[in-house]
Amino acid sequence: HPRREKRRGYDEITKLTSCFQREFVRHVETTLARSLYNCDELAAYSGTALAFRDRLIIEWNKTQQRQTFTDQKRVYYLSLEFLMGRALDNAMLNVGMKDVARDGLADLGFRVEDAISQEHDAALGNGGLGRLAACFLDSMATLNYPAWGYGLRYRYGIFKQEIVNGYQMEIPDYWLDNNPWEFPRHDITVDIQFYGHVNKYQDEHGKTCHSWEAGETVQAVAYDVPIPGYRTKTTNNLRLWSSKASSGEFDFQKFNAGDYESAVADQQTAETISAVLYPNDNLERGKELRLKQQYFWCAASLYDIVRRFKKTNRAWSEFPDQIAIQLNDTHPTLAIVELQRILIDVEGLEWDEAWRIVTGTFGYTNHTVLPEALEKWSVPLMQNLLPRHLQIIYDINLFFLQSVEKRFPKDRDMLSRVSIIEESHPKMVRMAHIAIIGSHKVNGVAELHSDLIKTTIFKDFVEIYGPDRFTNVTNGITPRRWLHQANPALSALIAEKLGGYDFLTDLTLLDKLEAFVDDQEFRKKWSDIKANNKLRLARLIKDVTGYSVNPQSLFDVQVKRIHEYKRQQLNIFGVIHRYLKLKAMSAEERKKVVPRVSIFGGKAAPGYWMAKSIIYLINSVAAVVNKDEEIGDLLKVIFIEDYNVSKAEIICPASDISEHISTAGTEASGTSNMKFVLNGGLIIGTCDGANIEITREIGEQNIFLFGNLAEDVEELRHRHFYGGFTLDPQLKRVFDSIKSGTFGDASSFASLIASIEEHGDYYLVSDDFNSYVETHEMVDKEFQNREEWLAKSITSVARMGFFSMDRVTNEYADSIWNVEPLNVKDDA
Ligand code: 26V
C-alpha cells in the first residue's frame, strides 16, 4: 500500500490498530465521560486527538530532558503570530500513524477525514508572517534543533469572516474550548510590570543604579503546545503566555476593603492583554494595548530564558554561545531593551559587557518595506508605560550616535536619519532601528527584498555597519503540511516513483521526478490527481457559496490577505474585462473559449475600507456574472469566505493557475506562491518577492510573468503626478461599465476607481493592466495544450526543492544562530 508511511507487517498493524482503539475508547469513556454509543464526530475527533496527544507528551518530555541534559545552544523564536492551523492530521502524519487511526476509526464507524475536520484552526496570525513562524516550528523539530517558540495565547485569534450581502463581517474567533493541544503550566508564571517611575540610587561602591517601581503588575501564565517533528522523536515546545491579574497584595486590599467590583474590574483589565490578536497586517496604528502585549510577551519570555540560563551556572559572557533569539519582524524588539535592562539593572553588569551579550544574542528578520507597516511608538506613550525602557533606549541611541558621529563627522542628516528617535511631534521611537542596532544579523526574506532593504530603508545602516550585518534568507514552506498532508495523493504518487517518502525531509530529491516527465502513465496519474483535487475544491465551493462550478474549467486562484499592494483589484478588473469580451462575442466565438473559474479568498483588516470595497466589488461581479445564462460555465466568479490554513490545504492542491501579482517591489516574499507550485499549479505573477527565485529555479518557460519591474516603479509613480496620467484604454472600458451600474450601485466603487483615475494610481494597476490581460490570454492558449501544461506542472514540482523550510532553517542555523541539531538516536 503506497500510502503507508512505514512498511509494517500485518500483525504489527493489527496490534497498533487495536492499541489505538483501546486508547481511543478509554479517552471517550473516561476523559470525555461519554458512552461509545453516543459518540459523535466531535467526540471521535477528541478521542483521537487525546490518544495521539498521549504519544506526543512522552516524546515531548524526553526531548526537553535531552535538551537540558546536553545543554547545547538553543534557539528561541519570538513571534507575536503563529498561524498553526489544525494539529491532529499533522500529528498523525508526523508520528507515521495516520493509517492506523484511519483503520481503527473505520472499524468503529468513523471516517478519519470527518474527525480531522472537526478541529478548530489555531489561527493566531494574520497571514504570511504568522504562517512562516508555524513552518519554522515544524522544520526546527523535524531537523532536531533544540528550539522553542514564544508567543501570546490570544483568547481570540484572527476574526472569522462572513460575507453578508457581499460585505465582509467580522465574527470573534473564540477557539479555546476543548483545545486538547495546550497544557496550562499554572506553576510557571512571571509578574510583568507596567507604568510607575524609576528610582536612581548609588550602590555601596558608589555606582549609579536604577530601579523601576511599577504602577501595575500583571501575571503571565505559560501554556505549552507540543510541536512534533516528522519521523523523529524530537517534540519541541511552543510556549504561549496568557495574562491574568497578579495575585498581589494590592488586589487583596481591594477585596478586603469591600471593593469587590473594582477588584474584579482590575482582573478583567489584566486579562485584556492577551485577549485578542490585532487583525491588521501591514498597518501600524500605535495603540497602547498593542505595546502592552509586546512588552508583556517579551518580558515573560526573556525572564523564562534567563531563568533557564542561570540554572546552568555559566558566566554571563557565555550567554550568546548558549542562546540565539530570533525576532520575527520588529514586534519583539523590546526584548532587546529588556535583556539590556535585566543585565544592567538586575544582574549588575557593566553597560558595554551587557550590550555585547545582547547584540551577540539577537537576530532580526524584516518582512516588509511598506512604510505604513514600520513600527513606531510615541515617546510619551512609552515614557508612561515603560519609563525605564525609554531611558535605556535613549542610552542605546546616545552610544550609537556617538559612534556614528566618529565615523561620519559633521553629517547631521545622517545622524537624524539613523537616530532611534524621530524628531517629530510627538517624538517617535523607531523600532526597526533598535532591532538593527541590537542584533548581529538582519535578514530579508527573498533576494529582491533583501536587496531593497539594503538600498532603501536601511541604506544608512549598511554604510555604518558594512554589508556583513545584512543578509538574505529566502523563505520556504514545510513540505509535510503543504504537500504530504494537503495533497496525499500527489505525495503518494511521488513516493511511488522515488521509492519512498525521503523527499519529505530532503525536498531536493524531487528533481528525480524530471525523469518521468514523458512517462504517459505517470502523466495520466498526475493529471487525475489534479482533477480530483479540483473536485474536492468544487465541493467546498458548493458548500460555502452555493455555486456549482464545472471542475473541467481552468481554476484561477488568488487567496491571500486583501490589500491594495497585492492587487486583487487588478484581478477583478481583469475578470470584468473578460466578461465584457465574452458578452461581445458571437456564439460561434464563444465555443472556442476556455471556461474559467476565478476564485478569490482573503480577509480585509476591519478598518481598511479600500480592501473591503474590493471584496464588495468581487462579490458584486460574482452576483452578475454567475447568473448570466448567456455566459454559463465560461466564467464563474467565486469568493470563498473565511480563508484560513485548513481551507488553504484544500485550495492549493486544486489550482491550475494562481495569482501573485503585487506591484513590483512591494511583496517581501510571498509563500503561497511556493505552495501552489509545489502542488503542480502554474503561476501568473509579477517580478516580485520569491516569484523571482521561483522563476530561476523552475525556468521562465514554466511561469507567466508580466508587468513593470521594481526598478521602474518610482519613475512611473513620479510620472503619474507630474507627467499627466493616462488610463489604460481597456481599463477605462472596465471602469465605464462599473460606472454605468452593471455591477450595482456605482457609488460603492467610486473611491476604488478614484484611487487609480484621480489619485495617482500608486500601485500601478493601469500601467500593468495591458500586460496582465495579454498574459492571461497566453494562459488560456497554453491551457488548451494539456500535454504541454502537464509537462510544465511536473517539471516545476521537480525543481521546487529549494523552497523547503528545512533549507531555510539550516541557513538560519548556520549563518545567524550558530546552532547544531541535537542528535537523536532511534532508541533514545
Ligand atoms: C505588521 C503589523 C504592523 C502593526 C500592526 C500589526 C501588524 C501585524 C503584522 C505585521 C506584519 C507585516 C509584515 C508581513 O506580514 N510580511 C509578510 O511576511 C511574509 C513572510 O515573510 C512574506 O511572505 C510576505 O510577503 C510579507 O508581506
Boltz pocket constraint, residues with backbone or C-beta under 6 A from the ligand:
constraints:
  - pocket:
      binder: B
      contacts: [[A, 126], [A, 127], [A, 128], [A, 129], [A, 130], [A, 132], [A, 278], [A, 280], [A, 281], [A, 282], [A, 283], [A, 284], [A, 285], [A, 329], [A, 366], [A, 367], [A, 368], [A, 372], [A, 373], [A, 445], [A, 475], [A, 666], [A, 667], [A, 668], [A, 669], [A, 670], [A, 671], [A, 689]]
      max_distance: 6.0
